[in-house]
Amino acid sequence: MSNAIEPQIAEKAMVWINGSYDEATKKEVKRLMDEDPQELKESFYQSLEFGTGGLRGIMGVGTNRMNIYTVGMATQGLANYIKTQFGSEPVKVAIAHDSRNNSRLFAETTAKIFAANDITAYLFESLRPTPELSFAIRELGCKAGVVVTASHNPKEYNGYKVYWSDGAQIIAPHDKNIIAEVNKISSVDEVKFEGGNGKIEIIGEEIDRKYIDKLATLTLSPEIIKKHADLKIVYTPIHGTGAKLVPPTLSRFGFKNIIHIPEQDVADGNFPTVKSPNPEESSALAMAIEKAKAENADIVLATDPDADRVGVAVKTADGSFELLNGNQTASLLFYYMLNRWKENGLLQGKEYIVKTIVTTNLLADIAKSYGVEVFNVLTGFKFIADIIGKNEGKKKFIVGGEESYGYLAGEFVRDKDAVIACALIAETTAWAKELGKTLDQLLKEIYVKYGFYKEQLLSVTKKGISGQEEIKQMMADFRSTPPTTIAGSKVTLVHDYKVGETLDLATGSRSAIDLPKSDVLQFVTADGTIVSVRPSGTEPKIKFYFGVKGSLASVADYGKVNAELDAKVQQIIAELKLK
């Protein structure tokens, strides 16, 4: 392969060498031109796309990287849009950031640009959980907000998420309109980095206090917690923001025995003790599980760097610890909350839960058994937040969740919230203990009652320029030649969320799907198996979600039925030639 630099890449790089960029940036661009043409190409072949959620990318110099200039252009576009929406009225925004490398720099850069555009910027004094930013927007009457985070991505990444005045991530029409404004910024010279009449106000402990006060109102079992205040909870923030607020919230709920992993309480964007700071991966919880075994703990809780997702490990009959997946945690949490809402006399007939289309249907079965309405939305917590906003004052939101380890209760935060989730999962553990059960036993009893739902996610990574094309082609192939049978069961329904319709293969009839358009396909078979396929919005991956179901006559049969369902998932993966 030739190391020659393509003319259009060289041209883009020269703009950075000759333009209004700092010397360190210019020096690094020159180094890439001299020493690493491939990295230069990856850094400049496109502009980092401001997508529907904001920015997400590898940190470095160049148009396709996260740096103060790409962040600056995005912020200028956002500031311009905010001004078109609110005219001459005074505007306030809130800004938070996680523990990643450069997160503080990007947050401060964002605050300065808002201030230079005559917008008041409330900037958290130091790292904070993403959900607290959502809370702060609502609490402080802000028109918008930004959080600098790449959630649980590898350490090379950072990101920039935009929120609107309701405290939720932007959705239509604001998302497309903001993208259009950001795309109008063609040069870094258009960015107001300094000056203006806006001001930066530092916020922190007072918002923390108000947030924890609100969280404390969500407890459903204070008397049970009193009895089990010594419940042994191992908690790790995995070098992230959860360390700030999860332990004080657990204490506020009444839990007195929180066991830390000191090495992982240290905020560090290099995430030195884990391969990846993703609580969906067992390696991220390895140290916490070791500690839990040594301490004979009741539960392990691990939050990702921006504390919006939580991973959970539960004690099994032989004393070992087993990781729950996001669907299992959601099933326990929803079951507990609906049970307690009923027992506490809170169900009045106007309550609802929200789940995403790729999250287990067990949640819907549980909700229906309590007479609680179910909303199914597209993948992404912003769509759960949208339902909460639309029903505000008319219906009562109990709990929402998605298979990717994000959950929410209460209406004062409008994004997934691992601070709330940790407290309520600990409360669920105490409630189960009061019933003489572990969460592991309780989950198996839920399967006996409602059916054994088993889900698995398979992500296929396709990196770089060719990867994007491969993913597009895979989606096109599934649309043009969908599977007719899956694991020996006939495909009966095809939901195509991109065209917004369901095809009934038995009758040939088509019906509309009442959701925003999204590049997702679902195949449903006669025996209730569901296979969902979608490209990731934030990573170079195509995701396959498998959902199978069996009946569990008794807890004693768990091992046998579990093995059968596992085998069925493996059969589907083989049939679709994914391994």
Secondary structure by P-SEA (a helix, b strand, c coil): ccccccaaaaaaaaaaaaccccaaaaaaaaaaacccaaaaaaaccccccccccccccccccccccccaaaaaaaaaaaaaaaaaaccccbbbbbbbbccccaaaaaaaaaaaaaaaacbbbbcccccccaaaaaaaaaaaccccccccccccccccccbbbbbcccccccccaaaaaaaaaaaacccccccccccccbbbbbbcaaaaaaaaaaaaaacccaaaaaaacccbbbbbcccccccccaaaaaaaacccbbbbccccccccccccccccccccccccaaaaaaaaaaacccbbbbbcccccbbbbbbbccccbbbbbcaaaaaaaaaaaaaaaaaaaccccccccccccccccaaaaaaaaaacbbbbbbcccaaaaaaaaaaaccccccccccccccccccccccccccaaaaaaaaaaaaaaaaaacccaaaaaaaaaaaccbbbbbbbbbbbccaaaaaaaaaaaaaaaaccccccccccccbbbbccccccccccccbbbbcccccccbbbbbcccbbbbbbbccccccbbbbbbbbbbbbccccaaaaaaaaaaaaaaaaaaaaccc
